[in-house]
Amino acid sequence: EVGLALAAADLRSERRDTATLAQGYVDEQTPVAGLVLSRPLAAGAALTPTALAKAAVIRRGEAVTLVGRSGSFEVRAQGKAMADAAPGDRLAVENTSSRRLVHGRVLVDGSVEVPL
């Protein structure tokens, strides 16, 4: 199902003619932990890289913590996410206090690192 995390039980290894897999394929060496389906995929279909996406840790409209760092100096503020985002994604966030729109990088813990 789209948006649900993949589990080992969801996958099985098969031998296929790679020449028929025009969009590529995911092999046993490809890490899929933490990934979700980005589009519907029929049972038995080859799993392609374009069918996978990082799982979102932030949802649009959700309250997030903005973190700005410079050396040992750190500033934190609250904001509102303007879109869904996964770790490593760039995200626009509205600063709750100033109402300014800032852009930053989503961290694994769901906070957003912004440049100072």
N, C-alpha and C positions, 0 to 999 in steps of 0.2 A: 504494500500500500504506500502511496506517495507520502513522504514526510515521516514515515516510521523508520527507526533505526534498523539496519540489517543485522541479523543474527546468523550464526553458523548454520543453524537448522534451515535457514531460508535459501541456502546455496548448495549446489552440488557440482562436482567436477565432471566434465564430459569431454570426449575427444570430438573435435570439429575440424572441418577444413577451413583454415584461417583465410583462404582466398575468398570465401563466401561471406566473410564478416567485414563488409566495407567500412563500417563505423568503428572498427577496432573491437577489442574484447578485454575483459578483465580476467587475468590468469590467477593461478593459486598463489603467486608471489605478490600480488597487488593487495595492499592492506585496505580492508573495507570497514574496519572497526570505526565507529563514530560517523559513518556516512549513512545517508538516507537515499531513497529513490527520488529522483527529481521529476519523474514522469511515470505513468503506468507502464508495466512490463508484463507481458503474458507469461504464464507458467511455462517453463522449458525454454524460454527465449535466452539468447546469449546476453550476458550482462556487459554493457558497453560503458566506457568512461563517461559518455555524455548522459547516461541515465543516473549518474551518481552526483550527489551534492553533499557539502558539509552540513551537519545538523546545526540548526539555528540555536543559539543560546540566549538570544535577545529577540523579543517580538515587538513589532511596531506599537508605539504608544506606551510601552513598558517603562517604568522608572529605572534608570541606570545611574551608576556612579561614574563621574568623569574624573580622571586622574591625570594630573600634569606633573612631570618630574623634571628637575634640573639638578644633576648631581645628587646630593643628599636631601635637597629641598623637594617637598611634595605638597601639592595642593589638591584637595578633593572638593567636588561639587556635585549636586544632583542635576539630572537632566532627563529628558524624555526622548526615547528612540523614535526616529522618523521612519524606520523600516525594520524588517527582520534581518538578522545578521548572525553569522557564525564566526568562531575564532579566526583571526587573521583578516577578516573583511574590513573595509573602510566603511564608516557609518556616520551619517549626519545625526546630530543630537542637539535638541533645543535645551540650552541652559535654563533651568527652572527659575533661577533668580533674575538673570539679566534678559531672558527671552532671546538671547543671541543664538544663532545657529553655528555650531562648531562641528568640525570633522575630526575623527580619530580612528584608531585601530582597535578592534574588539579583542580583548584578552580572553584566555581560557576561562577565567572566573566570571565572565560576563560584564566586567567593567570595561570602560572605553578610555584608552590612553590618548591624550591630546597633547599637541606640542605647546610649550610655553613660549 
